[in-house]
């Protein structure tokens, strides 16, 4: 009679394998010759690059956000979004992200969605509200297929 090994289908480690790994120490998949300092530097560069997408210079961030909120619902919203983007980068505040998505400008919408997706994919926490998630769900059914696809990807990542 053969042993039933259904409890361990090959993807789980046996106790003896776990003990051996503990004794030998875990080996990670980093290439030979890469030190911890080099890994840390690469990680810091990547995080700084992501932070740059959402950086807000202290000079005008508050007044630009106020101007963006004032332009919400008007014809000058896309221009206000471009001004904000040029001076402060993509917003990290869920309310301002929602305003960018309300602009109706495909280029602005794709840009803010790609920036959010990059942050969510990196494992960092993306601050969202119920309103922003609802807005993303509505955009999934919109006419712009690029925006709809990015919204689907972002909702799956959140």
GROMACS elastic network, one bead per residue, 0.5 to 0.9 nm:
[ bonds ]
;  ai    aj funct       b0    kb
    4     7     6  0.78348   500
    5     8     6  0.55616   500
    5     9     6  0.67541   500
    5    10     6  0.89648   500
    6     9     6  0.56890   500
    7    12     6  0.88213   500
    8    11     6  0.69518   500
    8    12     6  0.58589   500
    8    13     6  0.78213   500
    8    14     6  0.77787   500
    9    12     6  0.68056   500
   10    13     6  0.74146   500
   10    14     6  0.89910   500
   13    16     6  0.80362   500
   13    17     6  0.58314   500
   13    18     6  0.62301   500
   14    17     6  0.51784   500
   14    18     6  0.62661   500
   14    19     6  0.86934   500
   15    18     6  0.50254   500
   15    19     6  0.61649   500
   15    20     6  0.86026   500
   16    19     6  0.50569   500
   16    20     6  0.61592   500
   16    21     6  0.86483   500
   17    20     6  0.50527   500
   17    21     6  0.62020   500
   17    22     6  0.85990   500
   18    21     6  0.51354   500
   18    22     6  0.61872   500
   18    23     6  0.86580   500
   19    22     6  0.50447   500
   19    23     6  0.61884   500
   19    24     6  0.86327   500
   20    23     6  0.50878   500
   20    24     6  0.61005   500
   20    25     6  0.82596   500
   21    24     6  0.51623   500
   21    25     6  0.56047   500
   21    26     6  0.59934   500
   21    27     6  0.86732   500
   22    25     6  0.51718   500
   22    26     6  0.68586   500
   23    26     6  0.86478   500
   24    27     6  0.85201   500
   27    30     6  0.85622   500
   28    31     6  0.88028   500
   29    32     6  0.89622   500
   30    33     6  0.86073   500
   30    34     6  0.69207   500
   31    34     6  0.60434   500
   32    35     6  0.85500   500
   34    37     6  0.82139   500
   34    38     6  0.62511   500
   34    39     6  0.69394   500
   35    38     6  0.52234   500
   35    39     6  0.63567   500
   35    40     6  0.86361   500
   36    39     6  0.50657   500
   36    40     6  0.60820   500
   36    41     6  0.85782   500
   37    40     6  0.50294   500
   37    41     6  0.61205   500
   37    42     6  0.86193   500
   38    41     6  0.50440   500
   38    42     6  0.61748   500
   38    43     6  0.85261   500
   39    42     6  0.51726   500
   39    43     6  0.61371   500
   39    44     6  0.85996   500
   40    43     6  0.50076   500
   40    44     6  0.60654   500
   40    45     6  0.85982   500
   41    44     6  0.50409   500
   41    45     6  0.61588   500
   41    46     6  0.86207   500
   42    45     6  0.51515   500
   42    46     6  0.62449   500
   42    47     6  0.86797   500
   43    46     6  0.51569   500
   43    47     6  0.62063   500
   43    48     6  0.85815   500
   44    47     6  0.51266   500
   44    48     6  0.60400   500
   44    49     6  0.85318   500
   45    48     6  0.51025   500
   45    49     6  0.61682   500
   45    50     6  0.87203   500
   46    49     6  0.51068   500
   46    50     6  0.63364   500
   46    51     6  0.86210   500
   47    50     6  0.50590   500
   47    51     6  0.60124   500
   47    52     6  0.84764   500
   47   122     6  0.87450   500
   48    52     6  0.60750   500
   48    53     6  0.88937   500
   49    52     6  0.50794   500
   49    53     6  0.68941   500
   50    53     6  0.53871   500
   50    54     6  0.72175   500
   50    55     6  0.89031   500
   50   115     6  0.81291   500
   50   118     6  0.75248   500
   50   119     6  0.66952   500
   50   122     6  0.88198   500
   51    54     6  0.53547   500
   51    55     6  0.58862   500
   51   119     6  0.86870   500
   52    56     6  0.84879   500
   52    89     6  0.75591   500
   52    90     6  0.88870   500
   53    56     6  0.89972   500
   53    89     6  0.58487   500
   53    90     6  0.58627   500
   53    91     6  0.83364   500
   53   115     6  0.66480   500
   54    88     6  0.76661   500
   54    89     6  0.55500   500
   54    91     6  0.56698   500
   54    92     6  0.58526   500
   54   115     6  0.80886   500
   55    88     6  0.62920   500
   55    89     6  0.58887   500
   55    90     6  0.74052   500
   55    91     6  0.78489   500
   55    92     6  0.83982   500
   56    59     6  0.84094   500
   56    60     6  0.83068   500
   56    61     6  0.59589   500
   56    87     6  0.78175   500
   56    89     6  0.63509   500
   56    90     6  0.82720   500
   56    91     6  0.78069   500
   57    60     6  0.67245   500
   57    61     6  0.61927   500
   57    87     6  0.74752   500
   57    88     6  0.57595   500
   57    89     6  0.86395   500
   58    61     6  0.58721   500
   58    62     6  0.80012   500
   58    88     6  0.86909   500
   59    62     6  0.79955   500
   59    63     6  0.86743   500
   60    63     6  0.53466   500
   60    64     6  0.57929   500
   60    65     6  0.83746   500
   60    84     6  0.89806   500
   60    87     6  0.76344   500
   60    88     6  0.77357   500
   61    64     6  0.51785   500
   61    65     6  0.60503   500
   61    66     6  0.85916   500
   61    84     6  0.79363   500
   61    87     6  0.79192   500
   61    88     6  0.62590   500
   62    65     6  0.51841   500
   62    66     6  0.62435   500
   62    67     6  0.86818   500
   63    67     6  0.61332   500
   63    68     6  0.85116   500
   64    68     6  0.60416   500
   64    69     6  0.85754   500
   64    80     6  0.81439   500
   64    83     6  0.78260   500
   64    84     6  0.58017   500
   64    87     6  0.82913   500
   64    88     6  0.81883   500
   65    69     6  0.61716   500
   65    70     6  0.85585   500
   65    84     6  0.73198   500
   65    96     6  0.74121   500
   66    69     6  0.51102   500
   66    70     6  0.61366   500
   66    71     6  0.86542   500
   67    71     6  0.61581   500
   67    72     6  0.86567   500
   67    80     6  0.70000   500
   67    84     6  0.86656   500
   68    71     6  0.51771   500
   68    72     6  0.62994   500
   68    77     6  0.69642   500
   68    80     6  0.55524   500
   68    81     6  0.64650   500
   68    83     6  0.88106   500
   68    84     6  0.73463   500
   68    96     6  0.78380   500
   68    99     6  0.77236   500
   68   100     6  0.88756   500
   69    72     6  0.51493   500
   69    73     6  0.87621   500
   69    77     6  0.87305   500
   69    96     6  0.77547   500
   69    99     6  0.75014   500
   70    73     6  0.82435   500
   70    74     6  0.84848   500
   70    77     6  0.86337   500
   71    74     6  0.54924   500
   71    75     6  0.77218   500
   71    76     6  0.60373   500
   71    78     6  0.86840   500
   71    79     6  0.89231   500
   71    80     6  0.66796   500
   71    81     6  0.88791   500
   72    75     6  0.84236   500
   72    76     6  0.80712   500
   72    77     6  0.56164   500
   72    80     6  0.87593   500
   72    99     6  0.65965   500
   72   102     6  0.79422   500
   72   103     6  0.79213   500
   73    76     6  0.83858   500
   73    77     6  0.69030   500
   73    99     6  0.89298   500
   73   102     6  0.81642   500
   73   103     6  0.83420   500
   74    77     6  0.57297   500
   74    78     6  0.89850   500
   75    78     6  0.74034   500
   75    79     6  0.85238   500
   75   103     6  0.88299   500
   76    79     6  0.53884   500
   76    80     6  0.62585   500
   76    81     6  0.87291   500
   76   103     6  0.89761   500
   77    80     6  0.50242   500
   77    81     6  0.61022   500
   77    82     6  0.86436   500
   77    99     6  0.83658   500
   77   100     6  0.83448   500
   77   102     6  0.84537   500
   77   103     6  0.58152   500
   77   104     6  0.88684   500
   78    81     6  0.50221   500
   78    82     6  0.62482   500
   78    83     6  0.86975   500
   78   100     6  0.78854   500
   78   102     6  0.89494   500
   78   103     6  0.53058   500
   78   104     6  0.75184   500
   78   105     6  0.64504   500
   78   108     6  0.79100   500
   79    82     6  0.50735   500
   79    83     6  0.62470   500
   79    84     6  0.86445   500
   80    83     6  0.50659   500
   80    84     6  0.61847   500
   80    85     6  0.85400   500
   81    84     6  0.50811   500
   81    85     6  0.60317   500
   81    86     6  0.85724   500
   81    99     6  0.82462   500
   81   100     6  0.63514   500
   81   103     6  0.75825   500
   81   108     6  0.76678   500
   82    86     6  0.60517   500
   82    87     6  0.85842   500
   82   108     6  0.77236   500
   83    86     6  0.51983   500
   83    87     6  0.62542   500
   83    88     6  0.83718   500
   84    87     6  0.52966   500
   84    88     6  0.56000   500
   84    89     6  0.68398   500
   84    90     6  0.78705   500
   84    91     6  0.84456   500
   85    88     6  0.54177   500
   85    90     6  0.56148   500
   85    91     6  0.78567   500
   85   108     6  0.88685   500
   86    89     6  0.60999   500
   86    90     6  0.87604   500
   88    91     6  0.75567   500
   90    97     6  0.80181   500
   90   111     6  0.80591   500
   90   112     6  0.61610   500
   90   115     6  0.73950   500
   90   116     6  0.89416   500
   91    94     6  0.78628   500
   91    95     6  0.88923   500
   91    96     6  0.60995   500
   91    97     6  0.59827   500
   91   100     6  0.85893   500
   91   112     6  0.78317   500
   92    95     6  0.86530   500
   92    96     6  0.74021   500
   92    97     6  0.68297   500
   92   116     6  0.82825   500
   92   126     6  0.81978   500
   92   127     6  0.76735   500
   93    96     6  0.53874   500
   93    97     6  0.61977   500
   93    98     6  0.86860   500
   93   127     6  0.74325   500
   93   128     6  0.81797   500
   94    98     6  0.61445   500
   94    99     6  0.86958   500
   94   127     6  0.66405   500
   94   128     6  0.55361   500
   94   129     6  0.65103   500
   94   131     6  0.86117   500
   94   132     6  0.65063   500
   95    98     6  0.51196   500
   95    99     6  0.64239   500
   95   100     6  0.88482   500
   95   128     6  0.87761   500
   95   129     6  0.83044   500
   95   131     6  0.85484   500
   95   132     6  0.75474   500
   96   100     6  0.62803   500
   96   101     6  0.86268   500
   97   100     6  0.50533   500
   97   101     6  0.62919   500
   97   102     6  0.86653   500
   97   109     6  0.89461   500
   97   112     6  0.71182   500
   97   113     6  0.87222   500
   97   132     6  0.78610   500
   98   102     6  0.61842   500
   98   103     6  0.87981   500
   98   131     6  0.81524   500
   98   132     6  0.60005   500
   98   135     6  0.73742   500
   98   136     6  0.89109   500
   99   103     6  0.63955   500
  100   103     6  0.52617   500
  100   104     6  0.80668   500
  100   105     6  0.83969   500
  100   108     6  0.66840   500
  100   109     6  0.62785   500
  100   112     6  0.73324   500
  101   104     6  0.66174   500
  101   105     6  0.79865   500
  101   106     6  0.86819   500
  101   108     6  0.75452   500
  101   109     6  0.52069   500
  101   110     6  0.87191   500
  101   112     6  0.78819   500
  101   113     6  0.85159   500
  101   135     6  0.81599   500
  101   136     6  0.86656   500
  101   139     6  0.88194   500
  102   105     6  0.81904   500
  102   109     6  0.82083   500
  102   135     6  0.89419   500
  103   106     6  0.83117   500
  103   108     6  0.76093   500
  103   109     6  0.75346   500
  104   107     6  0.89041   500
  104   108     6  0.81110   500
  104   109     6  0.73339   500
  105   108     6  0.54829   500
  105   109     6  0.61987   500
  105   110     6  0.86530   500
  106   109     6  0.50589   500
  106   110     6  0.59698   500
  106   111     6  0.84111   500
  106   144     6  0.77269   500
  106   146     6  0.86390   500
  106   147     6  0.73579   500
  107   110     6  0.52936   500
  107   111     6  0.61167   500
  107   112     6  0.87721   500
  108   111     6  0.51023   500
  108   112     6  0.62776   500
  108   113     6  0.85619   500
  109   112     6  0.54235   500
  109   113     6  0.61246   500
  109   114     6  0.85456   500
  109   147     6  0.69646   500
  110   113     6  0.51335   500
  110   114     6  0.59682   500
  110   115     6  0.85187   500
  110   146     6  0.74122   500
  110   147     6  0.58987   500
  110   150     6  0.74832   500
  111   114     6  0.52368   500
  111   115     6  0.62092   500
  111   116     6  0.86657   500
  112   115     6  0.51116   500
  112   116     6  0.61816   500
  112   117     6  0.85540   500
  113   116     6  0.50983   500
  113   117     6  0.60381   500
  113   118     6  0.85773   500
  113   147     6  0.77610   500
  113   150     6  0.63737   500
  113   151     6  0.70658   500
  113   154     6  0.74949   500
  114   118     6  0.61170   500
  114   119     6  0.87054   500
  114   150     6  0.70849   500
  114   154     6  0.86068   500
  115   118     6  0.51636   500
  115   119     6  0.64636   500
  115   120     6  0.87460   500
  116   119     6  0.52095   500
  116   120     6  0.61486   500
  116   121     6  0.84977   500
  116   126     6  0.73373   500
  116   154     6  0.74371   500
  117   120     6  0.50003   500
  117   121     6  0.58658   500
  117   122     6  0.84526   500
  117   150     6  0.78001   500
  117   151     6  0.88737   500
  117   153     6  0.74769   500
  117   154     6  0.55418   500
  117   157     6  0.74525   500
  117   158     6  0.89173   500
  118   121     6  0.51488   500
  118   122     6  0.62017   500
  118   123     6  0.89729   500
  119   122     6  0.52236   500
  119   123     6  0.68405   500
  119   124     6  0.58001   500
  119   125     6  0.75279   500
  119   126     6  0.69201   500
  120   123     6  0.55001   500
  120   124     6  0.56978   500
  120   125     6  0.64762   500
  120   126     6  0.60330   500
  120   154     6  0.75185   500
  120   157     6  0.61075   500
  120   158     6  0.67041   500
  121   124     6  0.74682   500
  121   154     6  0.87616   500
  121   157     6  0.67035   500
  121   158     6  0.89547   500
  122   125     6  0.88776   500
  123   126     6  0.88517   500
  125   158     6  0.84678   500
  126   158     6  0.74160   500
  128   131     6  0.81229   500
  128   132     6  0.61788   500
  128   133     6  0.69638   500
  128   158     6  0.86718   500
  129   132     6  0.52602   500
  129   133     6  0.63793   500
  129   134     6  0.86474   500
  130   133     6  0.51508   500
  130   134     6  0.61191   500
  130   135     6  0.85522   500
  131   134     6  0.50741   500
  131   135     6  0.61116   500
  131   136     6  0.86338   500
  132   136     6  0.61872   500
  132   137     6  0.86487   500
  133   136     6  0.50373   500
  133   137     6  0.62466   500
  133   138     6  0.86898   500
  133   155     6  0.73865   500
  134   137     6  0.50429   500
  134   138     6  0.62471   500
  134   139     6  0.86639   500
  135   138     6  0.51058   500
  135   139     6  0.62327   500
  135   140     6  0.87567   500
  136   139     6  0.50722   500
  136   140     6  0.63619   500
  136   148     6  0.82623   500
  136   151     6  0.55136   500
  136   152     6  0.77855   500
  136   154     6  0.82553   500
  136   155     6  0.72905   500
  137   140     6  0.52069   500
  137   141     6  0.72388   500
  137   148     6  0.86591   500
  137   151     6  0.71384   500
  137   152     6  0.76704   500
  137   155     6  0.77980   500
  138   141     6  0.56128   500
  138   142     6  0.67897   500
  138   148     6  0.87754   500
  139   143     6  0.81853   500
  139   144     6  0.82493   500
  139   147     6  0.70284   500
  139   148     6  0.56434   500
  139   151     6  0.67405   500
  139   152     6  0.88267   500
  140   143     6  0.85671   500
  140   144     6  0.86497   500
  140   145     6  0.81235   500
  140   147     6  0.73003   500
  140   149     6  0.68394   500
  140   150     6  0.82553   500
  140   151     6  0.58131   500
  140   152     6  0.62072   500
  141   144     6  0.85989   500
  141   145     6  0.86862   500
  141   148     6  0.65457   500
  142   145     6  0.73108   500
  142   147     6  0.79406   500
  142   148     6  0.63369   500
  143   146     6  0.89929   500
  143   147     6  0.84773   500
  143   148     6  0.77401   500
  144   147     6  0.54586   500
  144   148     6  0.61385   500
  144   149     6  0.86972   500
  145   149     6  0.60147   500
  145   150     6  0.85571   500
  146   149     6  0.52317   500
  146   150     6  0.62836   500
  146   151     6  0.86200   500
  147   150     6  0.51666   500
  147   151     6  0.60975   500
  147   152     6  0.86366   500
  148   151     6  0.50971   500
  148   152     6  0.62380   500
  148   153     6  0.86996   500
  149   152     6  0.51087   500
  149   153     6  0.62479   500
  149   154     6  0.85834   500
  150   153     6  0.50479   500
  150   154     6  0.60248   500
  150   155     6  0.85353   500
  151   154     6  0.50177   500
  151   155     6  0.60391   500
  151   156     6  0.85069   500
  152   155     6  0.52086   500
  152   156     6  0.62210   500
  152   157     6  0.86679   500
  153   156     6  0.51613   500
  153   157     6  0.62291   500
  153   158     6  0.87950   500
  154   158     6  0.61962   500
  155   158     6  0.52689   500
